[in-house]
Amino acid sequence: MPDKITYRKSGVDIDAGNSFVERIKPLIKNTARREMISGIGGFGGLFHLDTGKIKDPLLVSSTDGVGTKLKIAQLMDKHDTVGIDLVAMSVNDIIVQGAEPLFFLDYIATGKLDVDKGVKIVEGIVKGCQEAGCCLLGGETAEMPGFYPNGEYDLAGFCVGVVEADKLIDGSEIRVGDRIIGIASSGLHSNGFSLVRHALFDEGKLKPDDKIAGFDQVLGLELLRPTKIYVKPVLNIIKNFNIHGIVHITGGGFTENIPRITPAQCCSLIRRDSWPVLPIFDLIRDIGKIDGDEMFRVFNMGIGMILIVAKNDEAEIIDRLGKMGENSYALGTIEMRGNDERAVSFI
């Protein structure tokens, strides 16, 4: 008599999934906030919004992934930092509007669940949530045999935050004469990795385990530096200063992201020599023979977050950021935009 067909034989192991959930439950508890009502395992996560603390709450949400940076993680067989990247990409987006992240949900998709690898990924997600001050409210692990190659996976994340409606930061207060402050990035963050891989691996014939002069670790680990999470320092600045606009330098670099919040009649004038460009960007530019304008359109170039502030607040904000351990720089000014002038100009 032929063996019976089972879900496991078709490639989905329910028992492995259950084991995975049990192993990550104690990790997730480390992200708990008092508003979190439900534990992991329910059909939906429950979060009791404290309307006593916020008079007119405005919810802000964002969803994102890690992109082809995951290819580097898989080549290096290092999976404990991409979860930080996953959280960072969403929480950094909502902090731009002045919102405090409340809770986060993750989605892990793979061909065959590797429990140990999955736990490493969730360890990173938990660390990211702790850095952002939000709870990991729930998630989904999808095992899809035949859809993903062996050993590969994809990640997506979803974050919800809250801001007092009358304190929303949307760029409407930006004026000519405002100052542009840049807060340093930790490296590439999680954008531009298709270009990175093409430049370094295809054109440059480098390998992830190559040791490059000027770097303190092999190339793959340098590329995997986790995305910086800016939530706590930016919330501190928002509470103490009137911030006119905030920009997350994510996909699209300087060129595409700054105009998302600046008025159409304004130009952002950036001094290229006002901050130190990290060596990884020089390596990518030189090996890939990439034009400077293209670099600023794709990468953060060493600046992960931008604050647009009143002229009189610039020095004090930079000083406060320094006391919080954040390197920040006076990048430039907001100017009146000429008829043929770009929204972002470099000098």
N, C-alpha and C positions, 0 to 999 in steps of 0.2 A: 504493500500500500504506500503510495507516495506521501512524503511529508506534507503536512498542512502548511499552507501559505500563512505567514505572520507579518505583522508590521516590521518587526526586526529584520526578517529576511529580505524585505523590500528596501531596507536601508535606514529605517528610523527606529532608534532604541529608546523606548519610553522609560525603561529602568535607568539608563544613563542620564536622561533628562531629569528624573526625580532625584538622582544622586547629586546632580549639579545644583539643583535648587536647594537641597539640604546643606550643601557645602557653602553656598553664598549667603544663606540666611544670617549667620552671625556677622558677616562682613557688612551687610546692609544695615544692621542695627546701629552700626557706628555712625551712620549719617542721620539718625532720627532727629526730628524737630518736634516740639511739643504739639504742633498743629497736626502732625501725622497721626492718623487714627488706625489705619489698617496695616497689617504686616504683609509681607510678600506671600503670594500664593492665591490671593483672591482674584475674582474676575476683574475687579477694578480697584485702583488705589484711592483711598479716602484722605482728604486733607481739609481741615476745618480752618477756613480763612478767618483771621482775627480782625473783624471789622471795628473792634474797639480801639485798636491801635492806629488804624487808617480810616479817616472820615469818608473819603470818596475814592475807593480803590479802583485802579485801572489795571487790568491784567495784561501782561505783555508776554508773548510766547515766541519761541524760535525752535527750529529743527535743523539739524545738520548732520554731517558724517565726518569721516576722517580722510576720505578719498584714497588716492593711490599711495599715500604714506603707508597704508597697510601692506603694500607689496614689500616695502623695506622691512617691516616687522616680521613678515613671513620669511624673507630671505635670511634674516638674522636669527630667526626663531626666538624672538624677544617680544613678549606680548603684555608686559606689565605696565607699559606707559601709554599705549594707544587709547586706553580708557580715559586717561587724563585729557588727552587731545579731544576726545569725543565730548566730554563735559565742557571743556574750554570753549569750543567753537560755538556752542549755544549760549552759555552764560555770558560770554564776552559780547555777544550780539545784543542781549537784552539790557545789559548794564549801560549801553550806549544811550538808552532812553531814560536812564535813571532808575531802572527797576531792580529791586532786590530779588534774586532768584529764590524761589520757594521749594519747588520740587522738580525732579528730573526722572525721565523714563528712558530706558535703553532698548534697542532691538539688535540682537545678534543673529545673523543668518549664516549657515554653514552647510556643507554637504553632509558631513558626518560629525557629530558632536564629540570633541575631545574635551573631556571634563576638566582635566588639569589645565589645559590651555584656556578654557572658558573661565575658570576661576581666576587665572592671572589677569584676564581682560577685566573682570569685575573688580578685582583689587584696584586696578587703575581708575575705574569709574568711581569707586568709593572714595579714593584719594582725591579725585577731582571734585566730587560733591562736598567733601570736607573743606577743601580750599575755598569753594564758592559759598559755603554755608547753607547749602540746600540739601534736602533729603532725597534719597533714591527711593521713589515711591512704588516703582514696579517696572516691568519690562516684559520682553518676549524673546525666547530663544527658539529660532525656527531651524529645524533640521530638514534639508531639502536635497536628498541624494539625486545625483545626476544634474543638478543645477549649478553647483560650484565644484571646481576641481578639488581633488584630495588635498587637505591641509589648508585650504583657503577659506576665508570668511569675510563678511562685510558687517559694518556697524552703522547704526543710525541712532540719534539721540533727540530728545524733545524736552524742552525746559519751559516752565511757566514761572513768571515773577510778577511782582506787584509794585506799583508806584502810585503815590498820591496824585490824583488827576491834575491838580494845579501845579504839580512839580515835574510834570513830564518834560523831558529835554528833547526837543525836536528840531533845533537849529533856527527857530523863528526869531531868537534874540541875537543872532549873529549880526555884527555891524562892522563896517569899515573901521579899521584901527584896532580890532581885536587881535590878540596874540595867539599863536599856535604852539602848544606844548606837546612834545612827543615823549611817550614813556617807552623805555627800551623793551624789545622782544627778547625771548630766550634763544631765538634762532629762526629757522624756517617756519615754525608753527605747523600748520596743516594745509598749506596752499602751494600750488605750483609744482607738485611732485611729478606730474607727467613730464614737465619740462626738465625738472631736476634729473629724472631717470634718463631722459633722452640725452641731455648734455653730458652727464658724468659717466653713465654706463654704456650708452650706445656710441656717442661721439668720442668720449674720453677713454673708453675701454677700461675704466676703473672697476674695482670690485668692492662690495660692501665691507669686506674685512681688510681693505688696504689701509695702511698707516700713511697719512699725508703730513708732510712737514708743516709745522705751525699749529697742528691740532693735538689735543692731549688724549684723544681716543680714536679708534678706527673710524673710517668714514661712515659706516652704517649706523654706529651709535651716535655720531654727530648729527646725522640726518634725523634720528629718532628723538632728539631732545624734545621733551614734552612742551606743548603750547602753554605759554604763561597765562594764568588766570588772574584777571585784573579786578575782580569783584571787590575785594576788601579795601584796597587803596582808593579805588574810584568812589566807592560809597562814602569813605571818609572825607574825600575832597568835596563831594556833592553836599554833604551835611554842613560844611563850613564855608562854602563859597557859592556864588551864583555862576554856574557853568552855562555858557551859551550854547555849546554844542560838543558832542563826543563822537569820535569816529573809530570804529574797529577796523584796523588795517588787515583785512582778510583777503579772500579771492578778489583780484582786481587791483591789489596794491594801493599806492597813493592815488594814482590817476583816476581810478574808477570809484573809489570809496569816499574820498573827501567831498566830491560834488553831491553826494547823496543827501548831505545835510546843510550845505551852504546855499544861501540865496542865489538866484540866477544872475543877479547883477554884481556878485562878488567874485573875486579871484583870490585863491590861496597862494601866496608867494612863499616858497620854501627855499631856504638856503641849504644847498647840498652838503656843505662842509660844517653844518651845525651839530652833527652827531657822528659818532664812529660807526661806520658800516662794518658789520661783522664779517670775519674772514670767509665764512661759508658762502656768502654772496659773491665775494671776489672770485672764489674758486669756480663757482658755477658760471659766472660771466666770462672768465678767461678761458676755461676749457671749452665751453659751449659757444664761444665767440658771439655772445648775445649783446645786442645793442642796449645802451644805457637806458633809453626810454622804455624799452621792453621790460627791463629788469624792474623799473619802478611801476610798471603796469601789472606785473605778475606777483612780485614778492613784497614783503614788509620792509626789507632792507635794514632791519635792525630796530624798527619802530613798530610796536604792536598796537598801540592805542594812542589816540590824539585827543587832547582837550583844547577847545577854543574858548578863551577867557578874556575878560576885560584887561586892558593894558595894565592897570594898577594892581591887579591880582597876580600877575605872571610870576614875579620873583618869589612871593610868599608861597604860592602853590608848588613851585619847583623845590623850595626849601622843605616844605612839609612832606612832599613825596620822598625826598632824600632821607628824611628822618624815619620814614617807613621802609627804607631799604630799597626804594625804587630809583633807578637812574632815569632822569628825565632831562629834556633839552628844550631850549627856546629855538623852535624851528623856523619861525617866520611870522608873517602878518596876513591879515585879511585886507585886501585892497579893492578899490573899484575896478570892475572888469571892463576892459576896452572892447570895442566891437568885434575885433578879430582875435581877441586874447582867449587862451584856454582857461578852463575853470581852475586848473592847477598849473602853476608856472614854477620853474626851478631857476635859481640863480647861483 
